[in-house]
Amino acid sequence: MSIKAFPYFQPIVETATGRIAGYEALARMIDETGTVVSAGALFTDKTIALKERIELDRDVRLQALTQLTQLPKNTFLSINISPEWLQCLDSLENLPTFEMIKQLAADGTKVVIEITDLDGDIDVIQQLVERYREQGFRVAIDDFGTGFSQLDRIALLKPDIIKLDMTLLKNGTEDGRGSSMIQMLGEMASKLGSKVLCEGVETEEEYYLALSCNAVYVQGFLFSEAVAEMLPPEKTQYTVKNLLSHYRERALEATARSHWRAEKVKAELLALREVLRTASDEEDLQDFVAADHLIRFYICDRLGDQISPNYENSDRGWIRDDNHKGYNWSWRPYFFELLGSSDTKNRLVFSDPYQDIHTGMGAQTAVLVIDHSRILLADLRDDQQGGGIFNGFTAMPASWIPDIE
């Protein structure tokens, strides 16, 4: 084989301790200038015969696995395997990686197999995953989030680790929708019983977003690029300590701002509630001037049926919209969370952040009791672009309910 490639090792950092928990083996080669560069493109290069690409992949894998004896205590080695190679196997009984482990007399429990493509035959992939687990390997799914067609496959395979796609992570720091998406994927992975690994972390903002995704592990240039030798596990602890210190400072500042905003919104909604308690007709409502962040409000009965129009806030005053009158909103979590409280008249409940379908703006809904038969629902603009009205850093859960004095 004329092409030569070899493994470099990129640290996988544990968020809770800051130590290096594992190392991903990444293929490298030397280019014509003598520089070490990624060899990843070789494995998908159709100008290279498939057999030669498979041999190249197995050669790099074997080189990586020979380093298992040098693996620091309580760490793992992660290696990439594409199901594409399965078409060249006679059966799944004698997988090349198993033979390598036997040849090296190595410990397979220290190995994580990263499956890089779920587009193949899911029955075959499931058999492959089961075979790896029988031998003590853990399984990771790479680039999760690149397509929702993967969801049923993820649920079926039950991977030990799910790696969130690095493109989503980068978009998430620049766009509220992207941030909400990656947080949702992180929560979904956790609910499936998988540990979340955010890869491609290059900046502090991306690291903070990874934390909000319940990431157990992070990986990327912020901590280290792939290097020839495995770094000592404690190498990243100082970096993580500083990042967490900065995170706490920012979170405390954001919390203080959140409470200030919460008090401001609470006062505004209490004032609106008093108007609605005494208003005899819509003329009384027109005298109430709301803050710009109040998008609309409407009234439901205790069964959740909307008994009023939507009142849209505009520079021309309140605009009446009867299209949603008669809709039932009792199925929404914040509605029964309010009514399930032991003291409903003194509770103000907020929904999770969402994207308002009418305005395209980030929003949250606030809910409070008007009187014994009516409930006020107010849609509020989320000025934090997906982070929640009451938090400028990461979203507070819907169960965070300020008391109303």
VOMARTOR-24979 format. One record per residue (C-alpha): residue number from 1; residue in one letter; x, z, y. Coordinates in pm, 1 decimal. Layout:
N
  resi  resn         X         Z         Y
   NUM     A         X         Z         Y
...
This chain:
405
  resi  resn         X         Z         Y
     1     M       0.0       0.0       0.0
     2     S     162.6    -114.8     326.1
     3     I     -38.1     107.3     561.7
     4     K      84.4     463.7     592.7
     5     A    -131.2     750.0     716.9
     6     F     -98.0    1126.4     709.8
     7     P    -306.9    1432.4     802.8
     8     Y    -297.4    1632.9    1124.9
     9     F    -494.5    1954.8    1153.3
    10     Q    -735.0    2048.8    1432.7
    11     P    -835.0    2416.1    1456.3
    12     I   -1196.6    2522.9    1407.7
    13     V   -1249.9    2837.0    1616.7
    14     E   -1491.8    3117.1    1533.8
    15     T   -1691.5    3212.0    1844.2
    16     A   -1741.8    3577.6    1747.1
    17     T   -1372.9    3659.1    1701.4
    18     G   -1188.7    3385.1    1885.6
    19     R    -962.7    3333.6    1585.8
    20     I    -906.4    3009.3    1402.4
    21     A   -1138.6    3010.9    1102.0
    22     G   -1050.3    2669.0     962.8
    23     Y    -873.5    2338.7    1010.7
    24     E   -1012.6    1986.8     994.5
    25     A    -776.4    1736.0     838.8
    26     L    -776.0    1419.2    1051.0
    27     A    -596.5    1097.4     955.6
    28     R    -307.6     988.8    1178.6
    29     M     -56.7     704.0    1177.2
    30     I     236.3     588.2    1386.5
    31     D     174.3     283.0    1604.8
    32     E     421.2      13.1    1707.3
    33     T     553.8     229.8    1993.1
    34     G     630.6     518.5    1761.7
    35     T     336.2     727.2    1890.0
    36     V     117.5     929.3    1657.5
    37     V    -239.7     798.4    1694.2
    38     S    -571.6     829.3    1511.8
    39     A    -600.3     629.6    1191.7
    40     G    -978.2     665.7    1176.4
    41     A   -1048.9     301.7    1256.1
    42     L    -862.7     190.5     942.9
    43     F   -1130.3     328.8     713.4
    44     T   -1402.0     106.7     862.5
    45     D   -1184.6    -199.7     921.7
    46     K   -1349.3    -476.0     718.3
    47     T   -1033.3    -688.2     739.5
    48     I    -872.5    -438.6     503.5
    49     A    -983.9    -460.1     143.5
    50     L   -1224.1    -183.1      40.2
    51     K   -1001.0     -78.1    -248.1
    52     E    -705.1     -39.9     -15.3
    53     R    -911.1     165.8     232.3
    54     I   -1027.0     395.4     -48.0
    55     E    -669.6     440.5    -171.0
    56     L    -559.3     517.0     184.5
    57     D    -836.0     776.1     224.3
    58     R    -749.1     945.1    -105.0
    59     D    -380.3     949.7     -20.8
    60     V    -445.3    1127.5     312.4
    61     R    -685.4    1365.9     137.2
    62     L    -424.5    1454.4    -124.9
    63     Q    -163.6    1514.8     144.8
    64     A    -407.6    1747.7     322.7
    65     L    -498.4    1937.1       5.5
    66     T    -130.6    2001.5     -71.6
    67     Q    -137.5    2221.8     240.7
    68     L    -388.0    2462.4      80.3
    69     T    -103.2    2684.4     -31.2
    70     Q       4.0    2713.3     333.7
    71     L    -348.1    2795.2     451.7
    72     P    -353.9    3123.4     649.3
    73     K    -554.6    3409.7     501.0
    74     N    -934.3    3393.8     545.1
    75     T    -935.9    3035.5     670.1
    76     F   -1062.0    2709.2     522.0
    77     L    -961.7    2345.2     513.1
    78     S   -1220.5    2082.9     606.6
    79     I   -1180.3    1728.8     476.5
    80     N   -1394.3    1421.0     545.9
    81     I   -1554.2    1215.9     270.6
    82     S   -1778.8     915.5     320.5
    83     P   -2050.6     846.7      60.7
    84     E   -1953.2     480.2     101.0
    85     W   -1672.5     541.0    -147.2
    86     L   -1923.2     642.4    -415.4
    87     Q   -1998.8     281.5    -495.6
    88     C   -1652.3     253.9    -646.7
    89     L   -1692.7     551.6    -881.9
    90     D   -1788.9     513.1   -1245.3
    91     S   -1971.2     849.6   -1235.2
    92     L   -1996.7    1172.8   -1040.5
    93     E   -1846.7    1375.7   -1323.3
    94     N   -1481.7    1324.2   -1239.2
    95     L   -1463.5    1308.2    -863.3
    96     P   -1116.6    1233.2    -719.8
    97     T   -1116.8    1548.6    -505.8
    98     F   -1175.5    1763.7    -816.4
    99     E    -883.6    1597.8    -991.3
   100     M    -663.0    1661.5    -687.7
   101     I    -756.2    2030.6    -684.0
   102     K    -680.1    2058.8   -1056.3
   103     Q    -351.3    1873.6   -1012.5
   104     L    -248.7    2110.0    -733.0
   105     A    -385.8    2421.6    -907.6
   106     A    -550.6    2498.8    -573.9
   107     D    -851.9    2710.3    -478.1
   108     G   -1156.7    2489.8    -411.4
   109     T   -1346.2    2775.5    -245.6
   110     K   -1116.4    2733.0      54.4
   111     V   -1232.0    2373.2     101.9
   112     V   -1521.7    2243.4     311.3
   113     I   -1631.4    1888.7     233.3
   114     E   -1755.0    1707.9     546.1
   115     I   -1998.9    1431.6     458.1
   116     T   -1967.0    1177.1     733.6
   117     D   -2260.6     948.2     660.7
   118     L   -2614.2    1021.6     537.5
   119     D   -2741.5     663.6     539.8
   120     G   -2669.8     600.4     172.3
   121     D   -2880.5     673.3    -135.4
   122     I   -3004.0    1029.0     -74.9
   123     D   -3043.6    1096.5    -449.0
   124     V   -2678.9    1010.6    -505.9
   125     I   -2568.9    1213.7    -202.1
   126     Q   -2768.9    1511.7    -328.3
   127     Q   -2602.5    1484.9    -669.0
   128     L   -2266.8    1466.2    -494.7
   129     V   -2340.3    1781.5    -292.5
   130     E   -2451.9    1966.5    -606.8
   131     R   -2130.9    1868.6    -787.5
   132     Y   -1917.8    1996.1    -498.9
   133     R   -2105.9    2325.0    -490.2
   134     E   -2065.7    2369.3    -866.5
   135     Q   -1689.4    2365.1    -809.5
   136     G   -1703.7    2622.2    -530.5
   137     F   -1674.1    2386.4    -234.9
   138     R   -1879.3    2435.8      78.6
   139     V   -2050.5    2136.0     237.9
   140     A   -2075.4    2030.0     601.4
   141     I   -2275.3    1747.5     759.3
   142     D   -2091.3    1567.2    1037.8
   143     D   -2241.7    1422.0    1359.0
   144     F   -2583.0    1581.9    1318.1
   145     G   -2827.4    1468.6    1586.1
   146     T   -2738.0    1100.5    1597.6
   147     G   -3069.5    1014.3    1435.5
   148     F   -3383.1    1211.4    1356.7
   149     S   -3415.6    1018.4    1031.4
   150     Q   -3152.1    1267.3     910.4
   151     L   -3382.4    1567.2     935.6
   152     D   -3543.2    1533.9     593.4
   153     R   -3200.2    1479.1     441.3
   154     I   -3056.6    1787.3     608.7
   155     A   -3345.4    1998.7     477.0
   156     L   -3290.9    1858.0     127.1
   157     L   -2912.0    1906.6     118.8
   158     K   -2907.8    2253.1     281.9
   159     P   -2549.5    2220.7     412.4
   160     D   -2338.2    2530.5     475.3
   161     I   -2224.3    2390.5     811.1
   162     I   -2384.9    2141.5    1049.2
   163     K   -2161.7    1976.7    1307.2
   164     L   -2347.4    1882.3    1623.7
   165     D   -2262.7    1536.8    1748.9
   166     M   -2002.5    1551.1    2029.5
   167     T   -2187.0    1286.6    2233.8
   168     L   -2492.7    1512.6    2253.5
   169     L   -2272.9    1798.8    2366.6
   170     K   -2127.1    1597.3    2652.9
   171     N   -2466.5    1466.1    2763.9
   172     G   -2604.6    1818.1    2745.1
   173     T   -2379.7    1947.5    3023.5
   174     E   -2487.2    1670.3    3258.8
   175     D   -2859.3    1643.7    3193.1
   176     G   -3133.4    1902.3    3149.3
   177     R   -3302.5    1704.2    2872.8
   178     G   -2974.4    1667.8    2686.2
   179     S   -2914.1    2040.6    2717.1
   180     S   -3259.7    2118.5    2580.3
   181     M   -3208.5    1870.8    2296.9
   182     I   -2882.1    2015.3    2175.5
   183     Q   -3014.4    2371.6    2201.9
   184     M   -3313.3    2267.6    1993.8
   185     L   -3087.0    2108.5    1731.0
   186     G   -2872.5    2420.7    1721.7
   187     E   -3177.6    2640.4    1672.0
   188     M   -3307.6    2406.3    1402.7
   189     A   -2977.3    2417.1    1215.0
   190     S   -2977.0    2797.2    1224.8
   191     K   -3332.7    2811.5    1092.1
   192     L   -3226.8    2590.0     801.5
   193     G   -2967.8    2853.1     711.4
   194     S   -2668.1    2646.7     822.3
   195     K   -2383.4    2757.3    1046.4
   196     V   -2355.8    2548.1    1362.6
   197     L   -2025.0    2388.5    1459.5
   198     C   -2000.9    2217.4    1799.4
   199     E   -1721.6    1964.1    1801.6
   200     G   -1558.3    1776.4    2087.4
   201     V   -1551.0    2082.1    2316.4
   202     E   -1319.8    1990.4    2603.8
   203     T   -1441.6    2190.6    2905.0
   204     E   -1564.7    2540.5    2982.6
   205     E   -1916.0    2407.5    3047.6
   206     E   -1926.5    2246.6    2705.0
   207     Y   -1809.7    2571.7    2548.0
   208     Y   -2084.2    2767.0    2725.6
   209     L   -2341.4    2514.6    2610.4
   210     A   -2209.8    2552.2    2254.4
   211     L   -2268.7    2927.1    2280.5
   212     S   -2628.9    2863.9    2387.2
   213     C   -2670.3    2651.6    2071.6
   214     N   -2590.4    2950.3    1846.7
   215     A   -2260.4    2788.7    1753.0
   216     V   -2069.6    2993.2    1495.8
   217     Y   -1771.7    2758.1    1529.8
   218     V   -1632.0    2536.1    1805.7
   219     Q   -1371.2    2266.1    1789.6
   220     G   -1204.2    2046.3    2049.8
   221     F    -924.7    1988.1    2299.3
   222     L   -1021.1    2299.9    2497.3
   223     F    -857.7    2494.9    2214.8
   224     S    -617.3    2246.0    2060.5
   225     E    -578.9    1884.7    1963.8
   226     A    -495.9    1798.1    1604.2
   227     V    -134.7    1891.7    1528.8
   228     A     107.4    1843.7    1241.5
   229     E     118.5    2210.9    1137.8
   230     M    -167.6    2457.3    1104.1
   231     L    -165.6    2692.6    1401.1
   232     P    -167.4    3071.0    1343.4
   233     P    -525.8    3204.5    1337.4
   234     E    -467.0    3429.1    1640.4
   235     K    -341.0    3138.4    1852.0
   236     T    -679.0    3078.2    2021.6
   237     Q    -790.3    3438.3    2070.6
   238     Y    -647.8    3473.5    2422.5
   239     T    -818.0    3150.9    2532.4
   240     V   -1153.6    3261.1    2391.6
   241     K   -1116.7    3608.1    2545.1
   242     N   -1072.7    3453.7    2890.3
   243     L   -1361.3    3213.0    2836.5
   244     L   -1593.1    3494.4    2732.4
   245     S   -1486.1    3705.9    3029.9
   246     H   -1572.2    3421.0    3264.8
   247     Y   -1895.4    3363.7    3074.7
   248     R   -2001.1    3726.6    3118.1
   249     E   -1927.2    3717.1    3491.4
   250     R   -2133.2    3405.6    3539.8
   251     A   -2411.1    3535.2    3317.3
   252     L   -2435.6    3858.6    3517.8
   253     E   -2452.9    3663.9    3844.1
   254     A   -2715.8    3433.3    3696.8
   255     T   -2916.4    3729.4    3570.2
   256     A   -2918.4    3884.0    3916.4
   257     R   -3040.5    3553.4    4063.9
   258     S   -3298.4    3528.9    3786.9
   259     H   -3446.2    3866.6    3867.1
   260     W   -3460.8    3778.9    4235.6
   261     R   -3644.2    3455.0    4155.9
   262     A   -3873.0    3634.8    3913.2
   263     E   -3974.5    3885.9    4178.0
   264     K   -4037.8    3606.0    4426.6
   265     V   -4252.4    3407.0    4184.2
   266     K   -4434.7    3719.6    4073.8
   267     A   -4530.1    3800.3    4433.7
   268     E   -4653.7    3445.2    4489.0
   269     L   -4868.5    3445.1    4174.9
   270     L   -5012.4    3785.3    4254.6
   271     A   -5113.1    3652.2    4594.9
   272     L   -5275.5    3348.9    4430.5
   273     R   -5455.0    3576.8    4186.0
   274     E   -5605.2    3777.0    4472.7
   275     V   -5730.1    3456.1    4635.6
   276     L   -5889.4    3346.5    4307.5
   277     R   -6053.1    3686.9    4255.1
   278     T   -6231.5    3668.4    4590.2
   279     A   -6270.5    3291.8    4645.0
   280     S   -6630.1    3176.3    4661.0
   281     D   -6554.9    2803.1    4677.8
   282     E   -6268.9    2555.4    4708.6
   283     E   -6261.9    2594.6    5086.3
   284     D   -6112.1    2941.0    5035.0
   285     L   -5840.5    2789.7    4817.5
   286     Q   -5732.1    2539.0    5082.2
   287     D   -5611.2    2823.6    5302.5
   288     F   -5360.2    2931.2    5039.1
   289     V   -5021.2    2764.2    5095.9
   290     A   -4806.6    2771.0    4782.5
   291     A   -4430.6    2740.8    4747.0
   292     D   -4295.1    2398.0    4654.8
   293     H   -4198.3    2509.2    4304.2
   294     L   -4563.6    2563.1    4210.0
   295     I   -4657.8    2225.9    4059.4
   296     R   -5019.1    2307.3    3967.9
   297     F   -5247.6    2581.4    3846.9
   298     Y   -5570.8    2601.3    3646.8
   299     I   -5798.2    2865.2    3497.7
   300     C   -5900.0    2930.0    3136.7
   301     D   -6139.8    3171.9    2978.1
   302     R   -6018.5    3417.7    2715.4
   303     L   -6088.9    3167.6    2437.2
   304     G   -5840.5    2928.7    2596.9
   305     D   -6094.3    2677.1    2726.3
   306     Q   -5997.5    2535.6    3065.0
   307     I   -6287.9    2615.4    3296.1
   308     S   -6140.8    2482.4    3619.8
   309     P   -5986.9    2154.7    3728.9
   310     N   -5611.6    2122.7    3764.4
   311     Y   -5516.6    2199.3    4123.9
   312     E   -5210.3    1992.1    4205.8
   313     N   -4985.5    2118.1    4484.3
   314     S   -4904.0    1845.6    4741.2
   315     D   -4802.6    1809.0    5103.5
   316     R   -5170.0    1725.5    5167.9
   317     G   -5286.3    2053.3    5020.8
   318     W   -5451.9    2109.6    4684.0
   319     I   -5561.1    1796.7    4497.7
   320     R   -5835.0    1844.7    4240.8
   321     D   -5794.1    1679.6    3898.4
   322     D   -6086.1    1717.4    3654.8
   323     N   -5927.5    1525.4    3366.6
   324     H   -5824.8    1834.3    3169.3
   325     K   -6131.7    2045.0    3224.3
   326     G   -6266.3    2159.1    2886.5
   327     Y   -5929.2    2137.4    2710.6
   328     N   -5833.1    2434.8    2495.8
   329     W   -5484.9    2588.5    2538.9
   330     S   -5522.3    2897.2    2319.3
   331     W   -5282.6    2754.1    2059.4
   332     R   -4988.4    2771.9    2297.4
   333     P   -4756.4    3067.0    2216.1
   334     Y   -4755.6    3214.2    2565.3
   335     F   -5136.6    3233.1    2566.4
   336     F   -5180.5    3457.8    2264.4
   337     E   -4861.0    3643.4    2356.7
   338     L   -5036.7    3749.8    2676.3
   339     L   -5363.1    3842.9    2506.6
   340     G   -5179.0    4025.8    2229.7
   341     S   -5020.9    4263.1    2479.2
   342     S   -5141.9    4623.6    2485.8
   343     D   -5182.9    4604.4    2865.6
   344     T   -5284.7    4248.8    2947.1
   345     K   -5377.2    4308.2    3308.2
   346     N   -5019.9    4410.5    3394.7
   347     R   -4832.4    4139.6    3207.4
   348     L   -4688.5    3810.3    3325.1
   349     V   -4576.3    3577.3    3044.6
   350     F   -4354.2    3270.9    3080.0
   351     S   -4320.9    2978.0    2843.1
   352     D   -3992.9    2832.3    2728.2
   353     P   -3858.4    2557.5    2959.4
   354     Y   -4003.0    2210.7    2896.6
   355     Q   -4031.5    1867.5    3056.6
   356     D   -4352.7    1821.5    3253.9
   357     I   -4508.7    1497.9    3126.2
   358     H   -4685.9    1423.7    3454.8
   359     T   -4394.4    1465.9    3697.6
   360     G   -4093.2    1427.4    3467.2
   361     M   -3954.5    1751.2    3611.5
   362     G   -3826.7    2048.2    3417.7
   363     A   -4092.9    2318.8    3418.1
   364     Q   -4218.9    2650.5    3285.1
   365     T   -4571.3    2786.4    3265.5
   366     A   -4658.8    3134.8    3387.4
   367     V   -4972.0    3305.5    3254.5
   368     L   -5150.2    3617.8    3379.3
   369     V   -5496.0    3769.7    3367.5
   370     I   -5720.2    3722.2    3673.7
   371     D   -6004.9    3945.3    3559.5
   372     H   -6195.5    4040.4    3245.0
   373     S   -6302.0    3680.3    3177.5
   374     R   -6044.0    3451.5    3338.7
   375     I   -5675.1    3371.2    3291.1
   376     L   -5447.7    3195.6    3542.0
   377     L   -5198.0    2936.2    3418.6
   378     A   -4942.1    2807.3    3669.2
   379     D   -4692.0    2529.1    3603.3
   380     L   -4370.5    2595.3    3793.3
   381     R   -4084.1    2359.0    3862.1
   382     D   -3763.0    2453.3    3682.1
   383     D   -3489.3    2424.0    3943.6
   384     Q   -3225.9    2503.7    3681.2
   385     Q   -3264.6    2165.3    3505.5
   386     G   -3360.2    2292.7    3164.2
   387     G   -3210.4    2639.6    3185.0
   388     G   -3535.6    2807.6    3285.3
   389     I   -3669.8    2921.5    3619.6
   390     F   -3557.8    3273.3    3551.3
   391     N   -3203.9    3202.3    3447.6
   392     G   -2939.1    2988.1    3612.2
   393     F   -2710.3    2994.6    3311.0
   394     T   -2891.3    2997.3    2977.1
   395     A   -3260.3    3008.9    2902.1
   396     M   -3437.1    3340.9    2861.0
   397     P   -3687.7    3348.9    2576.4
   398     A   -4058.0    3328.9    2636.0
   399     S   -4094.3    3688.6    2524.0
   400     W   -3917.5    3805.4    2838.9
   401     I   -4218.5    3942.0    3026.6
   402     P   -4176.9    4115.6    3363.4
   403     D   -4410.8    4401.6    3440.1
   404     I   -4649.3    4359.1    3729.5
   405     E   -4674.6    4670.7    3943.2
